Structure formats: C-alpha cells, structure tokens
Amino acid sequence: MSGATAAAPATSAATGVAHAGVTDATGPLPYSVLVFRDPANIQLELMWTAAPE
C-alpha cells in the first residue's frame, strides 16, 4: 500500500466521510483500493497499483 493510499482512510475519517477501508488484492495484478461515496451518494474509488519490477 502506498503512503497516499494508507493516509486516505485517516483523512476521510477526520472529515466524516464514510468508507469501506483499504482493500489490498494480489491478482491478476497487485493493487489497493479505497471505496467511498460523495455527498450526492456517488461512489468513488481511489486505486493504486505497483510499478512493474
């Protein structure tokens, strides 16, 4: 998980934005995602993928 992805839940909790927490997945590519909704109830997702080695 990147630093920005790791900090997002704490930032959104401090502002009162409900979220599902960070989900880490490994396949088919490693990635992390943070899902939340804006005040109009539109779902938004922040995703981070690792650079290929």
PDB file of N, CA, C and O in Angstrom:
ATOM      1  N   MET A   1       0.849  -1.165   0.000  1.00  0.00           N
ATOM      2  CA  MET A   1       0.000   0.000   0.000  1.00  0.00           C
ATOM      3  C   MET A   1       0.895   1.229   0.000  1.00  0.00           C
ATOM      4  O   MET A   1       1.876   1.290   0.742  1.00  0.00           O
ATOM      5  N   SER A   2       0.561   2.197  -0.826  1.00  0.00           N
ATOM      6  CA  SER A   2       1.374   3.404  -0.904  1.00  0.00           C
ATOM      7  C   SER A   2       1.071   4.315   0.265  1.00  0.00           C
ATOM      8  O   SER A   2       0.072   4.126   0.959  1.00  0.00           O
ATOM      9  N   GLY A   3       1.924   5.306   0.492  1.00  0.00           N
ATOM     10  CA  GLY A   3       1.716   6.258   1.565  1.00  0.00           C
ATOM     11  C   GLY A   3       0.424   7.033   1.398  1.00  0.00           C
ATOM     12  O   GLY A   3      -0.288   7.271   2.374  1.00  0.00           O
ATOM     13  N   ALA A   4       0.112   7.436   0.158  1.00  0.00           N
ATOM     14  CA  ALA A   4      -1.122   8.192  -0.092  1.00  0.00           C
ATOM     15  C   ALA A   4      -2.348   7.329   0.167  1.00  0.00           C
ATOM     16  O   ALA A   4      -3.319   7.798   0.760  1.00  0.00           O
ATOM     17  N   THR A   5      -2.316   6.068  -0.271  1.00  0.00           N
ATOM     18  CA  THR A   5      -3.447   5.172  -0.047  1.00  0.00           C
ATOM     19  C   THR A   5      -3.594   4.870   1.435  1.00  0.00           C
ATOM     20  O   THR A   5      -4.712   4.764   1.938  1.00  0.00           O
ATOM     21  N   ALA A   6      -2.482   4.732   2.136  1.00  0.00           N
ATOM     22  CA  ALA A   6      -2.526   4.443   3.561  1.00  0.00           C
ATOM     23  C   ALA A   6      -3.074   5.624   4.351  1.00  0.00           C
ATOM     24  O   ALA A   6      -3.745   5.417   5.363  1.00  0.00           O
ATOM     25  N   ALA A   7      -2.812   6.850   3.924  1.00  0.00           N
ATOM     26  CA  ALA A   7      -3.262   8.041   4.640  1.00  0.00           C
ATOM     27  C   ALA A   7      -4.711   8.392   4.338  1.00  0.00           C
ATOM     28  O   ALA A   7      -5.338   9.096   5.130  1.00  0.00           O
ATOM     29  N   ALA A   8      -5.261   7.932   3.232  1.00  0.00           N
ATOM     30  CA  ALA A   8      -6.614   8.322   2.827  1.00  0.00           C
ATOM     31  C   ALA A   8      -7.687   7.945   3.846  1.00  0.00           C
ATOM     32  O   ALA A   8      -8.556   8.774   4.117  1.00  0.00           O
ATOM     33  N   PRO A   9      -7.677   6.730   4.434  1.00  0.00           N
ATOM     34  CA  PRO A   9      -8.721   6.426   5.416  1.00  0.00           C
ATOM     35  C   PRO A   9      -8.691   7.360   6.630  1.00  0.00           C
ATOM     36  O   PRO A   9      -9.750   7.762   7.112  1.00  0.00           O
ATOM     37  N   ALA A  10      -7.524   7.708   7.125  1.00  0.00           N
ATOM     38  CA  ALA A  10      -7.432   8.608   8.269  1.00  0.00           C
ATOM     39  C   ALA A  10      -7.935   9.998   7.907  1.00  0.00           C
ATOM     40  O   ALA A  10      -8.615  10.643   8.706  1.00  0.00           O
ATOM     41  N   THR A  11      -7.605  10.457   6.713  1.00  0.00           N
ATOM     42  CA  THR A  11      -8.058  11.773   6.256  1.00  0.00           C
ATOM     43  C   THR A  11      -9.571  11.786   6.085  1.00  0.00           C
ATOM     44  O   THR A  11     -10.228  12.735   6.512  1.00  0.00           O
ATOM     45  N   SER A  12     -10.134  10.753   5.471  1.00  0.00           N
ATOM     46  CA  SER A  12     -11.577  10.727   5.256  1.00  0.00           C
ATOM     47  C   SER A  12     -12.325  10.557   6.575  1.00  0.00           C
ATOM     48  O   SER A  12     -13.415  11.109   6.723  1.00  0.00           O
ATOM     49  N   ALA A  13     -11.784   9.823   7.529  1.00  0.00           N
ATOM     50  CA  ALA A  13     -12.423   9.670   8.835  1.00  0.00           C
ATOM     51  C   ALA A  13     -12.439  11.003   9.577  1.00  0.00           C
ATOM     52  O   ALA A  13     -13.415  11.317  10.259  1.00  0.00           O
ATOM     53  N   ALA A  14     -11.385  11.779   9.454  1.00  0.00           N
ATOM     54  CA  ALA A  14     -11.302  13.071  10.128  1.00  0.00           C
ATOM     55  C   ALA A  14     -12.315  14.062   9.557  1.00  0.00           C
ATOM     56  O   ALA A  14     -12.735  14.985  10.255  1.00  0.00           O
ATOM     57  N   THR A  15     -12.709  13.880   8.299  1.00  0.00           N
ATOM     58  CA  THR A  15     -13.665  14.793   7.668  1.00  0.00           C
ATOM     59  C   THR A  15     -15.088  14.236   7.679  1.00  0.00           C
ATOM     60  O   THR A  15     -16.004  14.871   7.158  1.00  0.00           O
ATOM     61  N   GLY A  16     -15.280  13.059   8.268  1.00  0.00           N
ATOM     62  CA  GLY A  16     -16.611  12.479   8.372  1.00  0.00           C
ATOM     63  C   GLY A  16     -17.090  11.739   7.141  1.00  0.00           C
ATOM     64  O   GLY A  16     -18.288  11.490   7.010  1.00  0.00           O
ATOM     65  N   VAL A  17     -16.201  11.379   6.240  1.00  0.00           N
ATOM     66  CA  VAL A  17     -16.573  10.640   5.029  1.00  0.00           C
ATOM     67  C   VAL A  17     -16.526   9.148   5.345  1.00  0.00           C
ATOM     68  O   VAL A  17     -15.485   8.622   5.740  1.00  0.00           O
ATOM     69  N   ALA A  18     -17.655   8.472   5.170  1.00  0.00           N
ATOM     70  CA  ALA A  18     -17.695   7.028   5.394  1.00  0.00           C
ATOM     71  C   ALA A  18     -16.991   6.311   4.252  1.00  0.00           C
ATOM     72  O   ALA A  18     -17.092   6.725   3.097  1.00  0.00           O
ATOM     73  N   HIS A  19     -16.280   5.238   4.576  1.00  0.00           N
ATOM     74  CA  HIS A  19     -15.562   4.476   3.550  1.00  0.00           C
ATOM     75  C   HIS A  19     -15.507   3.019   3.953  1.00  0.00           C
ATOM     76  O   HIS A  19     -15.792   2.672   5.099  1.00  0.00           O
ATOM     77  N   ALA A  20     -15.144   2.176   3.020  1.00  0.00           N
ATOM     78  CA  ALA A  20     -15.090   0.738   3.256  1.00  0.00           C
ATOM     79  C   ALA A  20     -13.717   0.283   3.738  1.00  0.00           C
ATOM     80  O   ALA A  20     -13.523  -0.907   3.988  1.00  0.00           O
ATOM     81  N   GLY A  21     -12.773   1.186   3.872  1.00  0.00           N
ATOM     82  CA  GLY A  21     -11.413   0.800   4.251  1.00  0.00           C
ATOM     83  C   GLY A  21     -10.606   0.426   3.028  1.00  0.00           C
ATOM     84  O   GLY A  21     -11.156   0.275   1.937  1.00  0.00           O
ATOM     85  N   VAL A  22      -9.326   0.278   3.201  1.00  0.00           N
ATOM     86  CA  VAL A  22      -8.440  -0.078   2.089  1.00  0.00           C
ATOM     87  C   VAL A  22      -8.490  -1.582   1.877  1.00  0.00           C
ATOM     88  O   VAL A  22      -8.345  -2.361   2.820  1.00  0.00           O
ATOM     89  N   THR A  23      -8.695  -1.978   0.630  1.00  0.00           N
ATOM     90  CA  THR A  23      -8.679  -3.387   0.255  1.00  0.00           C
ATOM     91  C   THR A  23      -7.443  -3.636  -0.592  1.00  0.00           C
ATOM     92  O   THR A  23      -7.223  -2.955  -1.593  1.00  0.00           O
ATOM     93  N   ASP A  24      -6.632  -4.615  -0.189  1.00  0.00           N
ATOM     94  CA  ASP A  24      -5.438  -4.998  -0.946  1.00  0.00           C
ATOM     95  C   ASP A  24      -5.729  -6.291  -1.696  1.00  0.00           C
ATOM     96  O   ASP A  24      -6.277  -7.231  -1.122  1.00  0.00           O
ATOM     97  N   ALA A  25      -5.369  -6.342  -2.958  1.00  0.00           N
ATOM     98  CA  ALA A  25      -5.556  -7.543  -3.781  1.00  0.00           C
ATOM     99  C   ALA A  25      -4.242  -7.888  -4.460  1.00  0.00           C
ATOM    100  O   ALA A  25      -3.385  -7.027  -4.658  1.00  0.00           O
ATOM    101  N   THR A  26      -4.094  -9.160  -4.815  1.00  0.00           N
ATOM    102  CA  THR A  26      -2.841  -9.597  -5.432  1.00  0.00           C
ATOM    103  C   THR A  26      -3.005 -10.071  -6.866  1.00  0.00           C
ATOM    104  O   THR A  26      -2.010 -10.172  -7.584  1.00  0.00           O
ATOM    105  N   GLY A  27      -4.209 -10.363  -7.307  1.00  0.00           N
ATOM    106  CA  GLY A  27      -4.315 -10.898  -8.656  1.00  0.00           C
ATOM    107  C   GLY A  27      -5.438 -10.290  -9.443  1.00  0.00           C
ATOM    108  O   GLY A  27      -6.449  -9.906  -8.854  1.00  0.00           O
ATOM    109  N   PRO A  28      -5.315 -10.183 -10.729  1.00  0.00           N
ATOM    110  CA  PRO A  28      -4.161 -10.637 -11.502  1.00  0.00           C
ATOM    111  C   PRO A  28      -2.954  -9.705 -11.364  1.00  0.00           C
ATOM    112  O   PRO A  28      -1.833 -10.104 -11.679  1.00  0.00           O
ATOM    113  N   LEU A  29      -3.167  -8.467 -10.897  1.00  0.00           N
ATOM    114  CA  LEU A  29      -2.068  -7.537 -10.612  1.00  0.00           C
ATOM    115  C   LEU A  29      -2.234  -7.049  -9.177  1.00  0.00           C
ATOM    116  O   LEU A  29      -3.363  -6.931  -8.700  1.00  0.00           O
ATOM    117  N   PRO A  30      -1.132  -6.762  -8.473  1.00  0.00           N
ATOM    118  CA  PRO A  30      -1.280  -6.235  -7.116  1.00  0.00           C
ATOM    119  C   PRO A  30      -1.812  -4.797  -7.136  1.00  0.00           C
ATOM    120  O   PRO A  30      -1.317  -3.953  -7.883  1.00  0.00           O
ATOM    121  N   TYR A  31      -2.823  -4.534  -6.309  1.00  0.00           N
ATOM    122  CA  TYR A  31      -3.381  -3.187  -6.227  1.00  0.00           C
ATOM    123  C   TYR A  31      -4.055  -2.997  -4.869  1.00  0.00           C
ATOM    124  O   TYR A  31      -4.345  -3.961  -4.161  1.00  0.00           O
ATOM    125  N   SER A  32      -4.294  -1.745  -4.529  1.00  0.00           N
ATOM    126  CA  SER A  32      -5.059  -1.372  -3.348  1.00  0.00           C
ATOM    127  C   SER A  32      -6.160  -0.430  -3.811  1.00  0.00           C
ATOM    128  O   SER A  32      -5.979   0.336  -4.757  1.00  0.00           O
ATOM    129  N   VAL A  33      -7.310  -0.494  -3.132  1.00  0.00           N
ATOM    130  CA  VAL A  33      -8.439   0.372  -3.491  1.00  0.00           C
ATOM    131  C   VAL A  33      -9.140   0.850  -2.219  1.00  0.00           C
ATOM    132  O   VAL A  33      -9.273   0.108  -1.246  1.00  0.00           O
ATOM    133  N   LEU A  34      -9.580   2.098  -2.253  1.00  0.00           N
ATOM    134  CA  LEU A  34     -10.366   2.691  -1.175  1.00  0.00           C
ATOM    135  C   LEU A  34     -11.669   3.181  -1.803  1.00  0.00           C
ATOM    136  O   LEU A  34     -11.650   4.037  -2.687  1.00  0.00           O
ATOM    137  N   VAL A  35     -12.799   2.641  -1.350  1.00  0.00           N
ATOM    138  CA  VAL A  35     -14.112   2.978  -1.911  1.00  0.00           C
ATOM    139  C   VAL A  35     -14.857   3.874  -0.922  1.00  0.00           C
ATOM    140  O   VAL A  35     -14.912   3.583   0.273  1.00  0.00           O
ATOM    141  N   PHE A  36     -15.432   4.971  -1.433  1.00  0.00           N
ATOM    142  CA  PHE A  36     -16.230   5.861  -0.597  1.00  0.00           C
ATOM    143  C   PHE A  36     -17.294   6.528  -1.465  1.00  0.00           C
ATOM    144  O   PHE A  36     -17.304   6.355  -2.683  1.00  0.00           O
ATOM    145  N   ARG A  37     -18.188   7.291  -0.837  1.00  0.00           N
ATOM    146  CA  ARG A  37     -19.260   7.981  -1.564  1.00  0.00           C
ATOM    147  C   ARG A  37     -19.210   9.467  -1.249  1.00  0.00           C
ATOM    148  O   ARG A  37     -18.909   9.871  -0.125  1.00  0.00           O
ATOM    149  N   ASP A  38     -19.510  10.274  -2.261  1.00  0.00           N
ATOM    150  CA  ASP A  38     -19.539  11.724  -2.071  1.00  0.00           C
ATOM    151  C   ASP A  38     -20.898  12.125  -1.482  1.00  0.00           C
ATOM    152  O   ASP A  38     -21.772  11.272  -1.330  1.00  0.00           O
ATOM    153  N   PRO A  39     -21.090  13.406  -1.150  1.00  0.00           N
ATOM    154  CA  PRO A  39     -22.357  13.836  -0.552  1.00  0.00           C
ATOM    155  C   PRO A  39     -23.596  13.564  -1.422  1.00  0.00           C
ATOM    156  O   PRO A  39     -24.704  13.475  -0.894  1.00  0.00           O
ATOM    157  N   ALA A  40     -23.426  13.432  -2.735  1.00  0.00           N
ATOM    158  CA  ALA A  40     -24.537  13.108  -3.630  1.00  0.00           C
ATOM    159  C   ALA A  40     -24.726  11.596  -3.762  1.00  0.00           C
ATOM    160  O   ALA A  40     -25.496  11.145  -4.610  1.00  0.00           O
ATOM    161  N   ASN A  41     -24.035  10.810  -2.937  1.00  0.00           N
ATOM    162  CA  ASN A  41     -24.098   9.347  -2.908  1.00  0.00           C
ATOM    163  C   ASN A  41     -23.523   8.701  -4.169  1.00  0.00           C
ATOM    164  O   ASN A  41     -23.928   7.597  -4.533  1.00  0.00           O
ATOM    165  N   ILE A  42     -22.593   9.370  -4.834  1.00  0.00           N
ATOM    166  CA  ILE A  42     -21.911   8.802  -5.995  1.00  0.00           C
ATOM    167  C   ILE A  42     -20.675   8.064  -5.502  1.00  0.00           C
ATOM    168  O   ILE A  42     -19.855   8.628  -4.777  1.00  0.00           O
ATOM    169  N   GLN A  43     -20.547   6.811  -5.894  1.00  0.00           N
ATOM    170  CA  GLN A  43     -19.408   6.007  -5.455  1.00  0.00           C
ATOM    171  C   GLN A  43     -18.133   6.445  -6.158  1.00  0.00           C
ATOM    172  O   GLN A  43     -18.113   6.632  -7.375  1.00  0.00           O
ATOM    173  N   LEU A  44     -17.078   6.606  -5.387  1.00  0.00           N
ATOM    174  CA  LEU A  44     -15.762   6.970  -5.908  1.00  0.00           C
ATOM    175  C   LEU A  44     -14.757   5.941  -5.408  1.00  0.00           C
ATOM    176  O   LEU A  44     -14.917   5.382  -4.323  1.00  0.00           O
ATOM    177  N   GLU A  45     -13.727   5.697  -6.198  1.00  0.00           N
ATOM    178  CA  GLU A  45     -12.700   4.727  -5.828  1.00  0.00           C
ATOM    179  C   GLU A  45     -11.324   5.314  -6.081  1.00  0.00           C
ATOM    180  O   GLU A  45     -11.055   5.854  -7.155  1.00  0.00           O
ATOM    181  N   LEU A  46     -10.460   5.207  -5.090  1.00  0.00           N
ATOM    182  CA  LEU A  46      -9.045   5.560  -5.259  1.00  0.00           C
ATOM    183  C   LEU A  46      -8.295   4.252  -5.399  1.00  0.00           C
ATOM    184  O   LEU A  46      -8.384   3.377  -4.538  1.00  0.00           O
ATOM    185  N   MET A  47      -7.552   4.123  -6.492  1.00  0.00           N
ATOM    186  CA  MET A  47      -6.799   2.888  -6.726  1.00  0.00           C
ATOM    187  C   MET A  47      -5.321   3.193  -6.868  1.00  0.00           C
ATOM    188  O   MET A  47      -4.929   4.249  -7.364  1.00  0.00           O
ATOM    189  N   TRP A  48      -4.511   2.249  -6.422  1.00  0.00           N
ATOM    190  CA  TRP A  48      -3.066   2.345  -6.533  1.00  0.00           C
ATOM    191  C   TRP A  48      -2.551   0.994  -6.990  1.00  0.00           C
ATOM    192  O   TRP A  48      -2.933  -0.041  -6.445  1.00  0.00           O
ATOM    193  N   THR A  49      -1.678   1.004  -7.997  1.00  0.00           N
ATOM    194  CA  THR A  49      -1.029  -0.226  -8.452  1.00  0.00           C
ATOM    195  C   THR A  49       0.477  -0.028  -8.385  1.00  0.00           C
ATOM    196  O   THR A  49       0.986   1.076  -8.574  1.00  0.00           O
ATOM    197  N   ALA A  50       1.158  -1.093  -8.118  1.00  0.00           N
ATOM    198  CA  ALA A  50       2.623  -1.042  -8.052  1.00  0.00           C
ATOM    199  C   ALA A  50       3.202  -1.000  -9.460  1.00  0.00           C
ATOM    200  O   ALA A  50       2.640  -1.569 -10.396  1.00  0.00           O
ATOM    201  N   ALA A  51       4.313  -0.329  -9.592  1.00  0.00           N
ATOM    202  CA  ALA A  51       5.016  -0.323 -10.875  1.00  0.00           C
ATOM    203  C   ALA A  51       5.626  -1.697 -11.120  1.00  0.00           C
ATOM    204  O   ALA A  51       6.088  -2.342 -10.178  1.00  0.00           O
ATOM    205  N   PRO A  52       5.635  -2.151 -12.356  1.00  0.00           N
ATOM    206  CA  PRO A  52       6.243  -3.459 -12.646  1.00  0.00           C
ATOM    207  C   PRO A  52       7.722  -3.460 -12.275  1.00  0.00           C
ATOM    208  O   PRO A  52       8.427  -2.466 -12.448  1.00  0.00           O
ATOM    209  N   GLU A  53       8.159  -4.573 -11.776  1.00  0.00           N
ATOM    210  CA  GLU A  53       9.585  -4.679 -11.377  1.00  0.00           C
ATOM    211  C   GLU A  53      10.442  -5.099 -12.527  1.00  0.00           C
ATOM    212  O   GLU A  53      11.656  -5.237 -12.375  1.00  0.00           O
TER     213      GLU A  53
END
